[in-house]
Amino acid sequence: GLEHGAEEMVIARLFVAPPWFRRGIGSALVEYALARADGRRVRVGTGAKNAPALALYRRFGFAPEGGSLAAGGYVELVRDP
């Protein structure tokens, strides 16, 4: 799910069913979202220990808000235009 704001878009929900992992679906969904950002900052959140999701978002230029990951729990990442 995408949430559109005037200056920021949020990738609110991005899920891929486990049987479909590692087939490029997550990348395609992120590409779809970024194509609709229209020059806005994009924010997404995930578990701080969810290495596959963190790697996916980093490949697309996302970085942890504030520059570092929390020790655990939830982390927000941003991609500036």
C-alpha positions in Angstrom: 0.0 0.0 0.0 1.2 3.5 -0.8 0.3 6.6 1.2 0.6 9.8 -0.8 1.4 13.1 0.9 2.3 16.4 -0.6 6.0 16.1 0.2 6.4 12.5 1.1 5.2 9.1 0.0 5.1 6.2 2.3 5.4 2.5 1.3 3.0 1.5 4.0 2.7 -2.2 3.3 4.9 -4.4 1.1 4.6 -8.1 1.4 5.8 -11.1 -0.7 4.5 -14.5 0.2 7.4 -16.8 1.3 7.0 -19.3 -1.6 7.6 -16.3 -3.9 10.7 -14.9 -2.2 13.9 -14.4 -4.3 12.1 -14.0 -7.6 12.3 -10.2 -8.1 8.8 -9.5 -6.9 9.9 -7.3 -4.0 12.2 -5.3 -6.3 9.4 -4.9 -8.9 7.1 -3.6 -6.2 9.7 -1.1 -4.9 10.3 0.1 -8.5 6.6 0.5 -9.0 6.4 2.6 -5.8 9.4 4.8 -6.7 8.0 5.4 -10.2 4.9 7.0 -8.5 6.9 9.2 -6.0 7.0 12.1 -8.5 10.1 13.6 -6.9 9.0 13.2 -3.3 10.9 11.7 -0.5 9.9 8.1 0.1 9.7 6.4 3.5 9.4 2.8 4.4 9.6 0.8 7.6 10.7 -2.8 8.5 12.1 -4.8 11.3 15.6 -3.8 12.3 16.7 -7.4 12.0 14.9 -8.2 8.7 18.1 -8.5 6.7 16.5 -9.3 3.3 14.2 -6.3 3.5 17.0 -4.0 4.6 19.2 -5.2 1.7 16.3 -4.7 -0.7 15.7 -1.1 0.3 19.4 -0.3 0.5 19.8 -1.4 -3.2 17.2 1.3 -4.1 19.0 4.0 -2.2 17.1 4.0 1.1 19.0 4.7 4.3 18.0 4.5 8.0 16.4 7.8 9.2 19.1 9.4 11.4 21.9 7.3 9.8 21.9 4.2 11.9 19.8 1.1 12.7 18.2 0.7 16.1 19.4 -2.3 18.2 16.1 -4.0 17.5 12.5 -3.5 16.8 11.3 -1.3 14.0 13.3 1.0 11.8 12.3 3.6 9.2 14.3 4.2 6.1 14.1 7.1 3.7 15.0 7.8 0.1 15.4 11.5 -0.8 14.7 12.5 -4.5 
